[in-house]
Amino acid sequence: MKMQNLRGETFTSNMLEYDEVLERIGYGKTQWLLLLISGLLTITSVAAQQTMSIVVIASRCEFATTEAEMGVMMAAYVAGVFLSTYIWGYVCDAIGRRKVLLYGTFSSCALLFILMFVTSVWLFNVINLLSGISLGGVSAALYAYLSEFNIPRHRAVAINYSTMFVSVTAIYVPATAWAVLSYDWSIPIIGDFVFRPWRLLMLLTLLPGVIGGLVLLYYPESPKYLLSQDKEDQAINAVDWISKFNRGLPITQVLICNELRLKPEIQTEENILSNSKGWHMITDIARATKPLFHKPHGFNFVLCNVAVFCMFFSSNGIQLWFPEIVNRSSNEGNQSSTVCEILSSPTQDQMKSMNSTNICSDVISTNTYIDNMIVGVAFLVGFLIQGVILNPIGRKNVLVAALALSIFSGFLLHFVSNPIVVLILFCLVILLPGLSISIMLGAIVDLVPTNLRGKAVSLCMSLGRLGIIAATNLMGIILIQYCTTTFALLSVILIVCFVVVYYLPIRNSA
């Protein structure tokens, strides 16, 4: 390739690395807008899960659901993500990150739109499961796509800021629910079908994803991925698009050259989906996964999965049931009662139902929205604090301290009755294991070989979501009748997590 130096002299150069070209183009609109797109897709994928914790309350009269059925409603979406994320990771390598993101986003948004008009609770659960399967593709492809449009030193920062949109979602969901569900209206459509406010909430859940997906249509496939597939011409066109969007100039003018050649990206593993079909594809994925459990890292990897399962079980399990817990606790007569004393006694609405003709109440108190927004703000502040203290204190020390404090907070929930202190304790029990997940995933990367890291993180996240499914269903069955036992079980789960993390060889330095 002929290029010019600063004195205008022409010289010949070898092919350039993609990251080197990206650095020459510079950070610009491509990266900023893609960060916003990733944030919007994150909001929809997380909101689809968190909105269910509000919807199960607002729709319980219409669907006539029990607590156990409410648990199934909350778990259905997570089950879809659990079933699909690991396989989607392989699909990304077969057909590309952008295609998976677009398919996952638009198909899931279409399914969420259909949910607005479903009148059967079991059909609702099936469609919600399919929505989770579709959004599993977004979870699998998003960070890879985002990182490949950034140079190495910017990738960790970009992913960190994208992850912070999870906290934004924890504020967005109760805020939009408060705005929509504060008004009691209904629109008769056909026959007995009535469109109520909670159905509109589903539209606000999918809206950020639709906007992000539409903007993503203008983006090319990841040049790094194209190079790994020996599609150099398409990769150069994608790089040229980045250059024009960031600098307003073709890539050849930015590099001051007549022709651009890019070094190919070497694939570290076989493309299983390209070489296998049907049942053979599943067996090949299982075969590619087996090395994760081999010595010398196998035992540590199993322990990591146990720790991540426990973190998801305790943090997300309580977070999804938190609106129902707050809603049951929100009346003046509960100011001097513990959480379990409140949950084990009938609510005022239930007392009225017993003394009248089958009145059902799906009213959500203002405190439910406010307390859930406080949890969202706590997550946002927690991410910021964690970023500051992680390196000075060390990863393992932060993990051990966070889990110890969450265990202590869970223990105090059995005895404390002051509403403000109870809210603080709930924030800590939800927040600290939740923040620990990202640290734990970073530690897993250090505990397995380089060529297994992607699969290790994907599998841990999938099994973590299995913890959410177990927690939401279990709490739906035993939370009200056996409240003390439920919180004791959560404490035991956290103690197991603490012991596992303590004995894992996690380095304090990143």
N, C-alpha and C positions, 0 to 999 in steps of 0.2 A: 504494500500500500504506500503510495506517495503522500508525504505530508510536508508541511512547512514549519520551520522554527520561527522564533520571534524576529529574526533578521530577514525573513522572507525566503530563506534558502530551502530548496526542495530536497527531501531525503526519503529513504525507503524504510518502512517500519514493519515489524511482524504484526500478526493479527492482534487485536486488542481484547482484553477481558471485558465482559459486560459491565461489571462493577466499576471498572476504570472509565468506561464511556459515560456511565451514569454520573460519576463524580465530576466529569468534565462538563456535563450538562448543568449540574447543580440542582439543589433543592428548590422546588417551586410549586406552581399551581397543581401539577400532577399529583404530588405527594399530599399537599394540603387537602385537596378535594377528595382524594382517595381515603384519607383519614376520616373525613366527614362521612363518606359513603360507608366505610366499615363501622362507624358509630351508629348510623341509621339502621344498618342490617343487624347490628348487635342489639339495638333497642327492641326491634321486632322479635328477634329470636329469644331474648330473655323475657320480654313483656308477654309473649305467648304463654310462658310458664307462670309468671307472677300474676297475670290478670286472672287466672283461674281461681286464685285464692279469694278474689273479690266476687267473681261470677258465681261461685258455688253458694255464696250467701245470698246474693241478689236473685238467684234463680231457684232457690230451694222450694219456694211455694209453687212455682210454675211446674217444676219437675217432680215435686213431692219427694225429695231425696232425704235419705237418712245420712248420719255422719259417715257411715262406711261407704255409701255411694258417693258422698262428697270427696272422700279420699281417693276413690277410683277416678273421679273427674279430674282431680289435680294431678294424678299420676299418669294419665293417659298420654299427654304430650311428652312428658319426660321419658316414658317407655319407648315412644317412637324415636326420640333422639338416641336413647341407649342402644336400640336395635340397629340403628343405621350408621352412626358416626364412624365406627371403625372401618366398615366397608366403604363408606364414602371417601375415606382417606386414600384407598387404593384407586377408586374411580377418578379422583383428582389427577392421579398420575397417568391415567389411561386416556382421558378425554380433555383434560385441561381445567385449571382453576376457575376461569371465567365462566365456562359453560356450566359447571357445577353450581357456582354462585347464582347465576341467572335462573337456572332450572329450580334450584332449591327455594330461592326467594319468591318467584312468581307462582310456583305451584302451591307453596305453603300459604301465600297470601290469598290465593283463590280458594283454598280450603277453609281458611279463617273467615272469608267472606260468606261462604256457604253456611258456616256455623251460626251466622246471625239469624238464619231462618229455620234451624232445626228445632223440632218440637219433642223429639224422643231423646231421653237422656242417654240411652245406649248407642243410638246412632250418633249422638253428639260425641261420645267417647271414641267411637271408631274413627270419625272424621278428625278428631283431635289427635288421635294416634298417627294417622296418615300425615297430618300437618307436622308432627314431630319428626317423622321419618324424612320428610322433605327438608325441614330446617336443619336436620343433622348434616346435610351437605354444606350448609352455610358454616356451621361450626367447624367442619373438617377443612374447608378450603380458604376461609377468610384470612387467617393469619399468614398462611403461605403466600397468598396473592399480595397482601399488603407488604410483607417483608421483601418480596422480590422486586418491588418498585422503589426500594430504598437501598442505599449503600450500607455496608455492614455496620458502620458506627452509628447509623440512625435507626437500625431495625429494632433494637430493644426498646428505644424511646417511643417509636411509632406504635409498637404492640402494647406498651404500657399505657399510652394515652387511649388507644382503642379499648383496652380492657376497662378503663375508667368509665366508659359508657354503661357498664353494668350498674355502677352506682347511680348514674343519671337515670337509668331505667327504674331503679328502686324508688326514685322520687317521681318520675313521670307517671308510673302506673297509679299510685294512690291519688296523685294530683288530678289526673284526667278522670279517674273514677269519682272523685269528690265533685268535680264540675258537672259530670253527666248524671250521676245517680242522686244528686241533691234535689232533682226535680221529679215529681211523680206524674208521669204522663203515659199514655198508651194509645197506639194507633191500630184499630182493627184492620186486618188485611183480607184474609180469605177464611170463611167459616169461623172456627174457634181460634185461629191463629191471631195473636195480638203482639205487635211490635213494642217492646218495653225498653227502657233506658239501658239495661245491661247489655242488650244486643248491639246497641250503638257503640258500646265500649269495645266490642270486637273490631269495629271499623277503625277506631283510634289505635288499636294494637297493630294492625297491619299497615297503616298509613306510612310510618317511617320506612318500612321495608319496600313499599311500592316506590316511594320517592328515590331511595337509594338504588333500587334496581334499575329504574329508568335512567338515572345518571350513569350507572355502570355500563349501560348499553353503548355509550360513546367511547368507552375504554377498550384498548386492545387486550389480547391475551398476554400473560406475563412473558416478556422476552426471554427470561431465564428458563422458563418451562419450554418455550419453543426451541431454544438452543439444545435442551436435553433431548428433544425429539428430532434433532437434525433438520430443523426447519429454519435455516439461517436467513433466507430471504424474508420470511414472515417476521422473524425476530428483528431484522434491520428495519423493516417497515414500522414495527412497534416502537423501536428506539427513536426513529424519525418522528413519530407522532408525539412522543414524550418531549423531544427537543423543540418541536414547533409549539407545543402547548406551554412549555416552560419559558422558552427563549424567543419564540416567534421566528425562529430560523431553522432551516433543514439541518440535519446532523452533520452533513458534509461541510457546511459553513461554520458550524461551531467547532469542528475539529480541524478546519482548514485543510481539507483533503478532497481528492476526486472520487475516491471509492472507500467504503467502509467494509471491513471484514471482522467478524466476531469469532472468538475462540469457542468451540463447542463445550457444552456442559456435560460432564461425565455422569451418567446414572450410576448410583451406588448399588442398585438392586434391580432384579428383573421386573419387568412390567407384567405383573401376574394377570391382570385383566385382559391384556392384549393377547396373551398366550393360552388362556384358559376360558372355558365356557361352562355354564351350568354348575353341576355338582363339583366338577374338577376345580372350578374357581374357588369354591368354599374350602375344599381340602387343601388347595395350594396356599390360601390365606392362613389356614391353621398351621400348615408346615412352616410358613414364613414367620409365624408367631412363636413357635416352639423354642427357638434360641433364647427368647427372653427369660425362660425358666431354667436355662442351663447354668452350670457353675462357671465362674465364681460369683456371678451377680444374681443368680436365680433366686436365692433365698431373700436377699435384700429387696429384690423387685416384688416378691410376694408380700413382704412386710409393707412396702410402699403402697401397694394396692389396698391393704387392710387399713392403713392410715387415711388414705384419700376417701375410701368408702365411709369410714367413721366421720370424717370432716363433713362430707356431703350429707350424711344421715342426720347429724346433729344440727348443722347450720341451716340447710335448705328445708329439712323436715319441719323445724320449728317456724322458719320464716313463712312457709306456705300456710301453716295453720295459725300464724300470728293474728291475721285479721279476724278470724273467728273467735280466738281467745279474747282479744280486745273488745270485740263487739258484745260478747257475753258479759264482760266485766264492766261495761260502760253504763253504770247508773249510780245514783247517789248512795244507795244502800250498800254498795260494795267497797266503801272507802276503808273499812277496817277488817276486811277479809283477805285471806291469802288467795293465790290464784286457784289452787285446787278446791278450796272451800266454795269459791264462786262457781267453778265449772261443775262441781258435783251437785249443786242445788239448782232447781229450775229457775229460768229467767222470768222476769215479769211478763214477757210476752207468752211464755209457755204456761204460766199460771192462768193468764187470761184465757188461753186456749182450753185449759182444763175446765174452766168455769163457764164456757160459752159454747157456741156451736161450731167447733172445729175451725177456729180462726187461726190462720197461718201468718206469721210476720216475717218479712224479708227486709225489714228496715235496717240500714247500716248507720251506726252512730258516727258523729263527727270525729270523735276520738279515734275511731278505727283508721280514718284517713290520715289524721295528724300524726298518730304514733307510728304508722308505717312510713310516712315521709321522714320522720325523725330517724328511723332505722336507715333509710336511704342516704340521708345527710351524714349519718355516722359512718357508713361505708365509704363515702367520698372522702371524709376527713381521715378515716383509717388508712385508706390507700396512700394519702399524702404523707401521713406520719410514718407509715411503714417504709416508704421510699427513703425517708430521711434517716431512720435508725437502723436499717437493715445492714449496711456495711459496717458502721462503727460497732454495733453490738454483736453482729454475726447471725447467720441464718438459723443455725440450730438453737442458739440462745433465745432468739425471738420466738421460734416455734414452741419451745418448751415453756417459756413464760406465758405466751398467749393461751396455750391449752390449759395450763395450771390455773390461770385466772378464769377461764371459761368454766372449768370444773367447780371452782369455788363459787362462781356466780350461780350456776345451776343448783348447787347445794342450798344457797340462801333463798332461792325461789320457793322452797318448801315452807319457809317461816316468815318471810317479809310480807307485810300487808300495805305499806305506804305506796300509793299508786306511782309516784315519781321514782321511787327506788326500784319498784318492780319493773318499770319501763327501762331504767338504766341496766338492770340485770338482764332483761330480755335482749337488749341491744348488745351486751357483751357476749351472751351465749350464742347469738346469731352471728355477730360480727367477727369475733376472734377466730373460730374455726373456719369461717368463710374466707377471711384474709389469709389464713394459713395455707389454703389450697394452692394459691399461686406460688408461694415459697416452696411448698412440697413438690410441685411439678418442676420447679427449677432444680431442686435437689435430685430428682429422679434422673435428670439429664446427666448428672455427674456420676451416677451409680451404674449406668449401663454403657456398653460400647457405642461409639459414634453411629455406626450403621444401624443400630436398633433404637435410637432415641425417639425418632418420630413415632414408631409403633408403640413404644413404651408409654409415651405421653397420651396417645390416642386411647390405648387400652385402659390406662388408669382413669381417664376422664369418663370412659364408658361405664366402668365398674363403679365410679363415683356416682353416676346418675342412677345406677341400680340402688345405691344407698338412698337416694331421694324417693324412688318408687317404694322401697321397703318402709321408709319412715312415714310417708303420707298415708299409705294404706293401713299401717299398724296403728298410727295415731287416730285414724278415722274409726277404728274398732274399739280402742281401749282408752282414748284420752278422756272422755266424759265419765265413764263408769269407773275407771281405775287411774285417775289423774296422778296420784302420788307414785304409783308404780311406773307410769309413763315417764315422769321426770327422773325417777331413780334409774330407769333404763337408759335414758339419755346421758345421765352422769356416768354410768358404767361404760357406755360407748366411748365417751370422752376420755375416761381413765385408760381404757385399752389403747386408744389413739396416743395418749401421752406416753405410755410405756413403750409402745412401738417406736415412736419418734425418738425417745431418749436413747434407745439401744441401736438405732440405725447410724451407720458411719457417715453422717452428714457433715460436710465441711462448713465451718462458720464463714469462711471467706467465699465470695461468689466465684 
